[in-house]
Amino acid sequence: MFDIPGRLINKIRRYFHFRPILAEAENTSKRLLTSGKHKHIMVICYGNIYRSPFVEQYLKKNSQDKLLKIQSAGTYPKSNRSSPEKHILMSKEFGLDLAEHRSVVADEALLGWADIIVIMDRHNWTELEKYGETVTNKIVWLGSLSGSNIEIKDPYGMIESEAMLILKKLEYCSAKLINYL
């Protein structure tokens, strides 16, 4: 049987836990981005097969003059997964080639290497929060650069037209991010 009251209470707790975090996400992200030169960029999403490799490749392709070191990883505990074929094809429409990408699991060493850690949503925050302030103080919410919803949904399981909207938002926010780097 499902524990409806317990699930509801947990949902309410998460809501109130994230309310101040989301309210400050735009300000804290922009404050961090304007605080100095950032050369090591870590891009995080859940599985490291959709959003973060797209952003990683976009940043690498469009910021070559800035001498940045850019990596991506995910919090899903399984590595060496490829991006789904549909996502590879859609990413090509943006001039990005994800055919050779293989997922990497975020760990303390990778997170420690980064000057900034770019995340997509509250699930990413929750997973990184476990590492403490040395990690959470480096977090930039990519969606905070969109002027709309701070969180960028995971396109996993979405129909192609919805997933394409996510890719367009990733492209837009990544272009904005480059201006800060």
N, C-alpha and C positions, 0 to 999 in steps of 0.2 A: 504494500500500500504506500501511497505517496504521503509525505508529511507536508500537507498544504500549509498549515500555519507556520511551520518551521521554515519552509521555502519562502513564504511571504515575508517573514521577519528578516531573513537573510537578504532578500531583495531590497527591503526598506533600509537595512544597515548599509548595503553597498551604495544605494542612492545617496544617503547622507554622508557617507565617506567620500564619495566622488564629487559631490556638489561644490565644495570649495576648491578642489583640485581643478575641475573643469572651468570654474569661474576665473581662476588665476592663470590658466594654461596659456592664454595668448600673451599676457603680460610677462610671465616668467620666461616663456620661449623667446620673445623678442628681446628681453633684457639679456638673456644668455647669448643670443646671437650677436648683439651689439657690444658685448663685453671684451672682445679681442679677436685675435686671429685664431681660427680653428682649422687645423690641418688634418686631424684624424677624425673621420666621420663614420660612425656606425649606424646603420639603418636597420631597425628592428620591426618585424611583424610576427604574427603567430607562427606560421609554417615555413617562412622564408622560401616560398615558391610563387607568390603572386606580387604583393605590394613592395616588399623591401628589395627584391632583386630588380624590379622595374625602376625604383628610385635610384638604387645603386648604379645601374647602367646609365640612366639618364644623367646623373651627376657626373659620372666619369666621362661621358661623351661631351657634355656641355660646359665643363669647367677645367679643361685640360691646361689652360693658362694659369690656373691658380695653384698648381702643384699640390693638390689634395691627395690624401690617401683615404680611400673609401672602401668599406666592406659592408656586407649585410649578413644578418643572422636571424634566427627565429627562436621562439621560446618552446616550440613543440619539440619534444625530446627525441627526435629521429632525424639523422642527417643523411646526406647523399640522395635526397629525393629531387627529381627534376620538376621543372614547371610543367603544368598540364599543356598539352599540345594546343588547345584553343587559346590559352594565354600567350603562348609563344607566338602564335600567328597574329593575335591582336597587338602585341607589343611591337611586332615588325611594322605595323602601321604608324608607329611613332619613331621608327628608325632604330629600334632597339632589338638586339639579338640575344634572347635568353636560352637558346638551344643548348648551350654548354653549361648553363648554371646548374649547380647542385646545392641543395640546402645545407646550411651549417647551423649548429645549435649554439646559441649564445651561452657564454660562460664568463666566469669572473675575469679571466685573462683578456678576452676580447673586449669586455665592457671597460676594463681598466685602461686598455690601449686608447680608447676613444676620448677625444676632447669634447665632442657632443654626441649624444645618442638620440637619433630621430625615431620617434614612435608614431603609431597610427591611431591607437585607441586605448580605452581604459583597461582592456585585457592585457595589453603590453605593459602598461603602467603597473598593474597588479603584480605581474611576473617579475618586473625589474625592482619593484619596491622591496622585494625580499633581500636584495643586495645592500640595502641601506642608502644613506644620504650620499655616499661617494658616487653612487650611480644615479640616484634620482636628481641630484643637483646638476647633472649633465643633460637632462632630458629636454628635448625640443619636440613639441607636438606639431607634426607636419601640417595638419589641418588648421592650425592656428594662423597659417599664412594665406588661407583661402578667403577670409572675410565672411565665411559661413560656418557651418557645423565644424567644430574642432575635431571630431572623430572621423576617421576615414574607414568606412566599412570594409570588411574582408569580402572580396568578391567570390570566394569559394562557394560554389553551388548556385551562383546567380545566373540568370539568362544573359546572353551575350550583350544585349543592349544595355542592361544595368551595369554589367562589368565594364563596358566601354566608358560609361559615365565616371566610374571610379578611376579608370586609367587617365581620363581627361583631367580629373581633379588632381591626381598624383603628378601629372605633367605640369599643371599650373603651379601647384605648391612647390614642386622641385625647382622650377624656374625662379620663383620668388626666393627660395632658399639660397640658390647660387648667388643672388645679389648681396646676401649677408656674409657670404664666406670669403 
